[in-house]
């Protein structure tokens, strides 16, 4: 049956050649195929500058400037499942935190990236413009004078009007609680 196998191979090879020759060739100068954008691409660097200005205002205790680019319906989440909903709630929280709890904030070793999600990366994650930051933060607490230093990661989503409508901050509560303990 080697002859039978050889015949099957020749028939398959002949069919493949006929199929290849029967495919239409692209027309020179014809319209190029539509290119679909990548699901995620590098975003607008201007959004990084807006985010840096906001963080610097928080560092300086200027909460009105910190929240100036927040949407009225902004949501602020922490990784430990606490959250604030609405710009007024976010402003009130940070005004109290910066005046009564935190004496100083020192922010160093900043890493920033802006990304544009052309399609939603997950069912609960919207498409659009995002800014991601990693910062080394040292905070001194009013009640104890103690300092805490840790890396904090933050993600911010910008709505269609260019306002921040979602912030998630990832940090470790243990060093914060230790620094606040008398």
N, C-alpha and C positions, 0 to 999 in steps of 0.2 A: 503494500500500500504506500510505499514512498512515492510511486508515480501518482497516486491519487492525491497525496499531500502536495506534490509539486504542481499538479493541475489546479488545485484549490488556491494555492499561492498565486499562480499566474492569473487566474480569474480575478482574485481580489486586487492584485496589482493593476490589472487592466481597468477594473472599475474605478479604482482610485485615480488613475490617470485621466479617464474620461470625465469623471466628476470635476477634477481640477481644471480641465480645459473648458468645461461648460460654465464655469463661474464668470459672471460679468467682470470686466476690468474697470477700475475706477476711471472716470473721465478726467483727463488733465484739465485743470482750471475749474473743475466742478466745486460745488459748495463743500467745504470741509464738514466732517461729522461734528455734531454738537458735543462740546466738551462739558461734562458735568463737573461742577466745582468739588474740591475735596471736602469731606465731611467736616474737617477742622483745618484751619489755616492760621498763619500768624496774623494777629489783629492790629489795630490802630495804636501806634505808639503814643498818640496824644492822650489816650485813655490812661496810660501809665502815669503821665504827668498829672492828670486830674486826680488820680488816686494817691500819688505821692503828696500833692498839695493838701489833700484831705487828711492823710495820716499825719503830716507835719502840724496841721492845725490841731488835731487831737493831742499830739505831743505837747503843744504849746498851751493847751487848755482853752482854745478858741472853738468851742463846740458849734457855734452858729456857722463858722467857716467850714468846720469838719463836715457838717451835714448839708451844706449849701447845695450840693449836687445830688442829694437824695430825692427820690420820688416821694410823693406824699404817702403812697401805699407801701413804702419800703419795708422789708422784713430783715431782721438781724438774728441770726442763729449762732449758737455755740455748739461745739461737738458734744457737750454734756447734756444736750436736750433742752436747754433753756432758750427762750427766744423773746424778741420784742417785735411788735407789729405796729407799723405806722411811724412816719417821721417824728411826730411829737413824742411818742414813747421812747424812741431812740435818743432824741435830743435830751429829754428829761433824765434818762438813765445816765448818759455820759456827762451831763452837767453835774449831777450829784456825785458821780464816781470821781471826776477830776477835781472837784472842790473839796469833798469830804473824805475821800478814801485814798486817792493817789496824790502824793506830794510831787513826784517827778516821774517822767517817762523818758528814757533814753533809747533811741532806736538806731541800730547799727546793722552792718552786714546785710543790707537790703538786696533782695533778688526779686525781680519783677518780670512778668511776661504777659502780654496781651494775646488772646486767642479769639478767633471768630468761629463759632460753631454754625456751619451752614445748615445743619440739620440737628435736631435734638439728640444729644449723645445717649440719653436714657429717657424713659417715659416721664420722670419727674424733674428732668433737667432741661430747661428751655434752650432753644437755639439762640444765637445772637452773640453779642460782644461780652467777653469775660476778661477780667484782670486777676491774675494770681500773684500773690506776694508771699515771701518768706522773709521774716525780719527777726533779728536778735533783739529782744526787748528786755530792758532792765527797768523795773518799777520800784520806787521807794514809797512805803505806805505811811500815811499820816499817824495812824494810831500806835505804831511800834517803832518807826524809824528804820525798820528792816528793809532790805532789798531782796528782790527776786529777779533772776535772769533766766530766760528761756526763749527758744525759738517759737514763733507764732506764725501760723500759715493762715492766709485769708483769701477767700474767693469772692469776687464782686461781679454781679451781672448788671449790664447797662440795658435799659429798655430802649424802645425804638426812638424815643425823644432824647436819648443820651443821658438820662438820669439813672442813678444807681437804684435798683429796685430789689436787690437781693444781696445779702452779705452773709457769708458763713465764716466763722473764725474758729480755728482749731488750736487749742492750747491745753496745757496740763494744769488742772486745778490744785494739785498737791503742793507745788512750790508757792502758789499764791496763798493758800490757806496757812502754810507754815510761816510765811512772811507777815501775815496778819495776826498770828497768834501771839498773845501777850505772855 
